[in-house]
Amino acid sequence: MSKIDDADSGPEIDRVIHEPSRLRIMAQLYVVDAADFIFLMTQLGMTWGNLSSHMSKLEDAEYIEVQKEFLNKKPRTILKLTQKGRKAFMEYRKAMDQVFKGIPD
């Protein structure tokens, strides 16, 4: 896992999650048990290739689980957060809260 860590700059930030598209994927998956690839692609306004690329990075980090199945003889890809991914997302949220806590309105 790649993290931004500098004692003078505040909390450790997970770079895998910090990338905007991956952050949006993680946020979508955090609030559901699982989501269909096509649903996510539509919800996030991403292309097939873009979502697939970010999905691979999240899968390599073991933050998401990818399940492939057939529904009415058509392939279907389901994504869901792993326990590690859920924990990493919660830690990311806490770290970002700390970053913003010290900034005046």
PyMOL commands that set and color helices and strands:
alter all, ss='L'
color gray80, all
select helices_A, chain A and resi 15-18+20-30+37-44+48-60+83-101
alter helices_A, ss='H'
color red, helices_A
select strands_A, chain A and resi 3-4+13-14+35-36+64-71+74-81
alter strands_A, ss='S'
color yellow, strands_A
deselect
rebuild
show_as cartoon
